[in-house]
Amino acid sequence: MSNTIKTNWSGYHPDKDNLRTEIWSLLKEQGAAIGDPFGHIPNFVGAQQAAEQLAALPIWQQAKAIKCNPDSPQIPVRLRALQEGKRLYMAVPRLTSTRCFVELTAEDLQQRNILLEDAAIANKALTYGRLVTFDQMQPIDLVMVGCVAVTRNGGRTGKGAGFADLELAMLYEFGLVQPDTPIVTTVHPLQIVEQKCLPMQSHDWALNWVVTSEEIIETKTIYPRPLGLDWDSIRSEQYQKIPILRKLKEQFAKQQALDES
């Protein structure tokens, strides 16, 4: 497929590159995208309704701390979390800081007269929130990830950079995400594809729930959950651009040396 859209993260998996191009094109053609979907976790018509559907689920209602991706379609999810008094963790875009999560709580924002609507927007969240290290974080009860395409059995792909999988693996390493922590996404119905179209790899984290404006899908996924960081699957440019990975690798190497001595 020669007209595959090239992004910063193309070339690692041609089938997934083709699939992303198909979904971005479809959303644009059908008038389902808000803004330009290409190269992004696409913002979609119905994102607000999908966030409301999610908020009706017990896994949401019971969650005290939520980790959410920083993309536009999940603004309603981040706002809802803050409005309901949940502790919100958002990854720093592209994980460029060694403190790679920002923490936001309504209590703290309101004390500083910051509108929750503002704090739900990613670039403002970085300004208003508190950058935290893993050992300053509380255990996470629900993980929201951004997706370009998903399947009904829990398969997912983002825009190809691998950030969501790395974030989850690091959180797992630090005991902040458990083997049974629910992983959810909100998407447009057009982003749901056949299982055969979306190959999953061993370092990919599958979805437990897919929520659209019209439907709630419990995936009952059988994809095995990765057990932390798979150092062999981390790409060299990820080490170069993501400082926390270099730091963690050094820490783990030291720990390993101690264990062996």
N, C-alpha and C positions, 0 to 999 in steps of 0.2 A: 504494500500500500504506500505509494510514493508521496501521497499528500499528508502523511503523518505530520502533525504539528511538532516542531522542534522546540523544546524548552531547555532550561538549564540542567534538567535531570533526565533528558532523553538518552537512549542508547544502552541502558542497563538491561532492559527487558523489552524487546521489540513488540511482543504480543500485547503487553500492558500499554506500551506507547500507542499502539494502534487503537486499543480499546478506549483510552483516554480521549484521543482525537475524535473518535466516533461519538462519545458521550458529550463532549464540549460542543461538537457540531450540531448534534440532535437538540440539545438544550437551547442553542441559539436559534436554530430553524423553527422550533416549536414555540418560541417566545417565552420559554420557561426560565431563562437566565435573567438575573438582574445585573446589569453591567456586562463586561466582556468575560465570558467564562474561561477562555483559553489560557492554559498555564496556571490556573488557580484551582483551589477548592471552590467550586462554583457557587455563587450566591444564587438562590432560586426562589421563584414565586411559591409562596406557601411556607416559607421558613418559620414564620411566626406561628402558624397553625400547627406545624410539626412540633415546635417547642411546647405548645400547649398540650398536645397529645402525650408527649414525653412526661410532662409534669403531672399527668394523671396516673402514672405508673407507680406502684409501691416502691420499686427500686429507687425512684427519684425522691419520693416523699420521705423515705427512711434515711436518705444520704445526708450526712452532715458536712462532708468535705467532698468537693467535686473537682476533678481536673478536666479542663476544657481546652480545645485547640483555639488558636488566636484568629481564625478566619471569619470573614463577614457573615456567612450563613448561620453561624452559631452565636451571633450577637444576641438574639432573643433568648438563647439558652443561658448565656452568661448573665444577662440582665435578670432573668427569672431566678437564677441561683442566688444572686445578691438580694433581690426583693424578698426572697423566702428565708433570708438569714443564714444561708449556707456559706461555708468558707470556700472561696473559689481560688483554684490554682490554675494559672495559664502559663503555658510554655513561652519563654522568650522566643520570638520568631527566629528561626534558623539556629537556635541554641547558641547564640554568639557570646553569651556570658557564662562564666563558670558557675555563677548562681543562675541556673537556667530556668527557674520558675519565678513568677511573680504571684504574691499572695494578696487577695483582696477580701475584705469583709465589709458588710454594710455598716456595721457599728463604727468602724474606723473611718470610713468615707464620710458618713453623716456627721461625725464629730468635726470633720474638717470642711463641712459644707460643700462636699463634692457630690454632684448629681450621680445617682447610680447609672442613669442612662449614658452619661459620659464615660464612666469607669468601665462599662461593658464594651466599649470600642477599644480594639487592641492597642493602638498606639497611645491612647490616653491611659489605658490600664498600666502600661509600662511606666508612665509618669506618676500616676497616683498610687500604684500598688507598692508592695515591699518586695524587693528581690531577696529570695531565700535560697539557702543551701539545702541539700537533702536532709541533713540532720535537724534543720529548723522546721521541717514540714510535718504535718499530721497525716496519719494513714488516710488513704483515699477510698471513699465508699462507692464512687461511680466515676467512670472515665468516659468522656465524650471525645470522639475523634472526628476529624473532617475527612470526607471521602469524595472521590470522583466517581467511582463505580462500586457497587456492592452486589452480593448475591443473597438469596433467601436462606442459604445455609451458612451465612456468616463470613463469606469471602469479602475482601475489601481491597481497594487500592486508593492511595492518595494521589498526589501529583507526581510521585516518583522519587522524591528526595529521601524518603526513609525516616523522616523526623519522628513521626508518630511511633514507629516501631522502636526506635532508639530511646525515646522518652519512656515508653512503657517498660522496656528492658531495664533501664537505669532505675526506675521506680521499683521494679520487682527486686533488683539487686539490694536495694535499701529497705526492703520489707514494707514499702508504702503501698504497693499493689500486691494483692494476694492471688493465688490460683483461681479463686472464684469471684474476684471483683468484676462486676458487670461492665462490659465495654459496649457503648451504644453510639449510634450516629443518627443525625437527621439529614434526609436527602429528599430530592424530588423523585416521584415514581419513575421518571425516565432514566434515573441513575441505577435502577435495579436491572441486572443482566442475568443471563443464563449461567449456571455454574461452570459449564465448559469454556466460557469466554474469559474466565478470570482465574488464571493459575495462581495458586498460593505457594509460597516458599516457607522453608522451616523457620525463618526468623520473622515471618509475618504474624501479626496478632489478629485473630479473627474477632468478629462481632457477635455479641450475645443478643443484641436487639437492633432492629432497623426501624426507624420511625419516619413516616411521611405525613403529609397533611391529611391523608385519607386512611392510613393503615398503620397498625402496630404489628411488627413481625418479631416473634421470639424465634431466633434462628435455630436454637438447640444444636449449635455447631458441634461437629466432631473433630474440627481441626485442633491438633494439640497446641497448647499454649507454650510459647518459648519460656525456658527457665533462666531468664536473665539475658545478659549480653552474650552474643555469639561473636567472639572476637574475629573469627575467621571470615565472617560475612561483612565486617565493617570495611568500607572502601577507603583507600588511602586519602582521597580528598576530604572524606568526613573527618579523619584525624586532623588534617590541616586546618579545617574551618571550624571545628567544634572543640573548643579548648577543654571542656569537661571530659571529653573522651580520653584525651592524652593524660589528663590528671588521674582519671580512674584507672587507666591501664598501668600507670606507674604505681598507684596504690595497691592494685591487685598483684602486680609483680613482686612488690615488697612483701606483701602478705604471704604469697606463695613461697618466697625464699625463706621466710620465717618458719612456715609450716614444715618445710623440707629440712631445715637445719636441726 
